[in-house]
Amino acid sequence: MTSAVVCGIFLFIITANNVQALSVTPPRIELETDPGNTISGEFKITNEAPQAQTYYTEVENFEARDETGNPSFIPSPEGLATWVDVDDEIRVPAGEQVTVPYTISVPANTDPGGYFASIFIRTTPPPARGGEVSIGARLGTLIFLRVNGNIVEGVDILEYGTRNQQRVFNSLPVAFYYRFQNSGADRVKPVGEIKIKNLFRITSKVLNANRTDGSVLPSSIRRFESFWVNSGGGQEDSVTVMSAGAEGGFFQKAKWQWDNFALGLYSAKLDITFGSNDNTAQQTFWFIVLPWQLIILLVSGLLIALILLRFTIRRYNRYIIGKMKMGR
């Protein structure tokens, strides 16, 4: 039984002009089968160049490179890359799309779990195993294969909190993170939320705990981040979010604090579900938001208003007293 889901894209560029004339769909394929089975599928190559092109295929396994979820591709004499059978060369006429079939033959003695590889489409032939360098561009479609059976699961939340475990902020945004470890045999995708409540237990914000819809590959750790901000930045761009409100003078920061008002003690509860058995985990982090620039402006404005009110009342009283004296 097979299933395919289009979900994301990975672009690997050495010569940018070449790869812009090439597209591969779907960028991600998810498959499921039993040990000993052979399954088949297909993907499409579109040649957007004004002339016919010959493309070359290359299959490599991949694993997690770091905690950001970026893959590291590994030429290997074993694993999923060696189970994939696909044409070595593909000729695509100018401006046309070609469907490319492939098959995956899973050995009968394969252990249950997740196996991962990418079928790359190259603008130049792959380098020889002897170490020659091939200059060109390649675009890949990722294959996530689950081999059925008694799959071992092992997951853990290693850390949760704000960046640098900061507890006191003078304004939003607040960046939350958690480090998710997968010691099982297949990839795991955590699903859930971070619910932020104020001191009166009123919900101030609910954040997506996996805003990139990312998975954690076996034997790896992945760091997930979410950002609490009400305006001036998008959740998808962490650089934009974290720089918002950080620049500018006193009054600019006070305005940002007004537009993204938060004050007092808050709790941020992480609540996620993961694994085929829908395991759950919860952790809570407490922090304080104290927008001192805005507080100074508001207090100063209030003091000025009180002084003006007092001056006005005194002047009015003197006026009334003066009128009364004149009337005698």
C-alpha positions in Angstrom: 0.0 0.0 0.0 1.4 3.4 -0.9 0.6 7.0 -0.2 2.1 10.3 -1.5 1.9 13.7 0.1 3.2 16.9 -1.3 4.5 18.9 1.6 7.8 20.9 1.1 10.7 21.5 -1.2 14.5 21.3 -0.9 16.5 23.2 -3.5 20.2 22.5 -3.9 21.9 25.0 -6.2 25.4 25.3 -7.6 24.5 27.0 -10.9 21.4 29.1 -10.2 20.5 29.9 -13.8 20.3 26.2 -14.8 18.1 25.2 -11.9 15.6 28.0 -12.5 14.7 26.3 -15.8 14.0 23.0 -14.0 11.2 21.9 -11.6 10.5 18.6 -10.0 7.1 17.6 -8.5 6.2 16.4 -6.0 9.1 17.7 -3.9 8.3 15.1 -1.2 6.9 11.6 -1.4 5.7 9.5 1.6 5.5 5.7 1.1 4.6 2.7 3.3 5.1 -1.0 2.6 6.1 -4.3 4.1 9.5 -6.0 4.0 10.1 -7.9 0.8 7.7 -5.9 -1.3 8.3 -3.9 -4.4 6.4 -0.6 -4.8 6.4 1.8 -7.7 5.7 5.5 -8.1 6.4 8.4 -10.3 7.4 12.1 -10.3 7.5 14.8 -12.9 10.2 16.9 -14.4 9.4 20.1 -16.2 12.0 21.7 -18.6 11.3 25.4 -18.6 14.3 26.2 -20.9 13.8 27.2 -24.5 15.8 24.1 -25.7 15.6 20.4 -25.0 17.7 19.2 -22.0 19.1 15.9 -20.9 19.0 15.4 -17.1 20.7 12.8 -15.0 19.5 11.0 -11.8 21.4 10.5 -8.6 20.0 8.8 -5.5 21.4 9.4 -2.0 20.3 8.6 1.5 19.8 11.5 4.0 19.8 12.0 7.7 19.4 15.0 10.0 22.4 17.4 9.7 21.6 19.5 12.8 18.8 20.6 15.1 17.2 22.8 12.5 15.9 19.9 10.5 18.2 20.4 7.5 19.1 17.1 5.8 22.6 15.8 5.2 22.9 13.7 2.0 25.1 10.7 2.1 26.2 8.5 -0.8 25.9 5.0 0.6 26.3 1.4 -0.6 23.3 0.4 1.4 19.9 1.5 2.6 17.0 3.1 0.7 19.2 4.7 -2.0 20.3 1.3 -3.2 16.7 0.0 -3.3 15.5 2.7 -5.7 15.5 1.9 -9.5 15.2 4.9 -11.8 16.4 5.8 -15.3 20.0 7.2 -15.3 19.2 9.8 -18.1 16.0 11.6 -18.9 15.5 13.7 -22.1 12.9 16.5 -21.8 11.8 18.6 -24.7 11.8 22.4 -24.4 8.9 23.7 -22.3 7.5 20.2 -21.7 6.9 18.0 -18.7 7.9 14.3 -18.5 6.7 11.7 -16.0 9.5 9.6 -14.6 8.6 6.2 -13.1 10.6 4.5 -10.3 10.5 1.3 -8.2 11.6 0.5 -4.7 12.5 -3.1 -3.9 12.6 -3.6 -0.1 14.7 -6.5 1.0 12.8 -9.2 2.9 15.2 -9.0 5.9 14.7 -5.2 6.4 14.0 -4.0 9.9 10.8 -2.1 10.5 11.2 1.7 10.7 11.8 4.8 8.6 14.2 5.0 5.6 15.0 8.2 3.8 16.6 9.1 0.5 16.4 11.7 -2.3 16.2 11.2 -6.1 18.2 14.1 -7.5 17.8 15.5 -11.0 21.1 16.9 -12.2 22.0 19.2 -15.0 25.3 17.3 -15.3 26.3 13.6 -14.9 26.9 12.6 -11.3 30.6 12.6 -10.3 32.4 9.2 -10.5 33.0 7.3 -7.3 36.7 8.0 -7.8 36.3 11.5 -6.5 35.9 13.6 -9.6 34.0 16.9 -9.2 30.9 17.6 -11.3 29.9 21.2 -11.6 26.2 21.8 -12.1 22.9 22.0 -10.3 20.6 19.4 -8.8 17.0 19.5 -7.6 15.7 16.7 -5.4 12.4 15.0 -4.5 12.6 13.5 -1.0 11.4 10.0 -0.3 10.2 9.0 3.2 9.6 5.3 3.3 8.1 3.5 6.3 8.7 -0.3 6.5 5.8 -1.8 8.5 6.3 -4.0 11.5 6.9 -3.6 15.2 8.5 -0.2 15.1 10.3 0.9 18.3 9.4 4.4 19.5 11.4 6.5 21.8 10.9 10.3 22.2 11.7 12.9 24.8 11.5 16.7 25.3 15.0 17.6 26.4 14.4 21.4 27.0 11.7 23.9 26.9 11.6 27.6 27.6 12.5 31.0 26.0 15.7 31.8 24.1 18.6 31.8 26.6 16.1 30.9 29.3 15.2 34.6 29.7 12.6 35.3 32.3 12.1 39.0 32.1 11.2 40.9 28.9 10.6 44.6 28.3 8.4 43.9 25.3 7.3 41.4 22.8 8.3 39.3 20.8 9.0 36.4 23.1 10.7 33.4 21.4 9.8 30.0 22.8 11.7 26.8 21.9 11.8 23.1 22.7 14.3 20.4 21.8 12.7 17.2 20.8 14.7 14.0 20.7 13.7 10.9 18.6 15.5 7.8 19.6 13.0 5.5 17.8 13.2 3.8 14.5 10.9 6.1 12.4 10.4 9.8 12.1 8.1 11.6 14.4 6.0 14.7 13.9 5.0 16.6 17.1 1.6 18.3 16.9 0.3 20.8 19.5 0.3 24.3 20.9 1.8 26.7 23.3 -0.9 28.4 25.3 0.0 31.7 27.0 -2.0 32.9 30.0 -1.8 36.0 32.1 -1.8 36.1 35.9 -5.7 36.0 35.9 -5.6 32.7 33.9 -7.0 34.5 30.8 -5.5 33.2 27.5 -3.5 35.9 25.8 -2.2 33.9 22.8 -2.1 30.4 21.4 0.9 29.4 19.3 1.4 26.5 16.9 4.1 24.3 18.5 5.2 23.0 15.1 4.7 26.0 12.8 6.9 24.5 10.1 5.2 21.2 10.1 8.5 19.5 10.6 9.4 15.9 11.5 12.2 14.6 13.7 14.2 11.8 12.0 15.4 8.8 14.0 18.5 9.2 16.2 18.3 12.9 16.0 17.3 16.0 18.0 15.3 18.9 16.4 14.7 22.4 17.8 11.3 23.9 17.3 10.6 27.6 17.8 7.4 29.7 18.1 7.1 33.5 18.5 4.6 35.6 20.5 4.0 38.8 18.7 0.8 40.7 18.0 1.9 43.0 15.1 4.8 44.0 13.0 6.2 40.6 12.2 5.1 37.3 10.7 5.4 34.0 12.6 7.1 32.4 9.6 10.1 34.7 9.6 12.0 34.4 12.9 14.6 37.1 11.9 11.9 39.6 11.1 10.0 38.8 14.3 12.9 39.0 16.7 14.3 42.2 15.2 10.9 43.9 15.3 10.8 46.5 18.1 14.4 46.0 18.9 15.5 49.1 17.0 14.6 52.8 17.3 14.6 55.3 20.1 12.7 55.6 23.3 9.4 56.7 21.7 9.5 54.1 18.9 10.0 51.3 21.4 7.1 52.7 23.6 4.9 52.7 20.5 5.8 49.1 19.7 5.0 48.1 23.3 1.6 49.8 23.0 0.9 48.0 19.7 2.0 44.7 21.2 0.8 45.3 24.8 1.8 42.7 27.4 2.3 43.4 31.1 2.8 41.2 34.1 3.4 37.5 34.9 2.6 34.9 32.2 2.7 31.1 31.9 3.4 29.4 28.6 2.2 25.8 28.6 3.6 23.4 25.9 1.1 20.7 25.1 2.1 18.3 22.2 1.1 14.9 20.8 3.5 12.6 19.0 4.1 9.1 17.8 1.7 6.5 16.4 0.2 5.9 19.9 -0.6 9.6 20.3 1.7 10.1 23.3 1.4 13.5 25.0 3.8 15.7 26.9 3.2 19.0 28.8 5.6 21.5 30.2 5.1 25.1 31.6 7.4 28.1 31.6 6.8 31.3 33.6 8.1 34.7 32.5 7.4 38.4 33.1 6.8 41.2 30.6 7.6 44.7 31.9 7.4 47.4 29.2 9.2 50.1 31.1 9.4 52.7 28.3 5.6 52.6 27.9 5.1 52.6 31.7 7.3 55.7 32.0 5.3 57.5 29.3 1.9 56.5 30.8 3.0 57.4 34.3 4.5 60.7 33.1 1.3 61.5 31.1 -0.8 60.7 34.2 1.3 62.9 36.4 1.1 65.8 33.9 -2.6 65.3 33.7 -2.9 65.4 37.5 -0.8 68.5 37.7 -2.9 70.2 35.0 -6.1 69.2 36.7 -4.8 70.4 40.1 -3.7 73.7 38.5 -7.1 74.1 36.8 -9.0 73.4 40.0 -7.0 75.9 42.0 -7.4 78.5 39.3 -11.1 77.8 39.1 -11.4 78.1 42.9 -9.6 81.4 42.9 -11.9 82.6 40.2 -15.0 81.6 42.2 -13.6 83.2 45.4 -12.8 86.4 43.5 -16.4 86.5 42.1 -17.8 86.0 45.6 -15.7 88.8 47.0 -16.7 91.2 44.2 -20.4 90.4 44.9 -20.3 91.6 48.5 
